[in-house]
Amino acid sequence: MKLISASAAKQKGLPRYFTGKKCKRGHLTERRVVGGACVKCSLLAVEKYNAT
């Protein structure tokens, strides 16, 4: 993945950005421009919600 800041991604109209740093739960993945949520954490939350 190519490193890009949140502000640069927002200027380019991209939905996600990648800082190269782990989220608080240890995932090394992209984050959403709107809200800054880790994509993997969001996916896990949806899976957990759908499992119940």
Sequence and secondary structure as in RCSB ss.txt:
>XXXX:A:sequence
MKLISASAAKQKGLPRYFTGKKCKRGHLTERRVVGGACVKCSLLAVEKYNAT
>XXXX:A:secstr
   B HHHHHHHT SEEB SS  TT   S EETTT  BHHHHHHHHHHHHH 
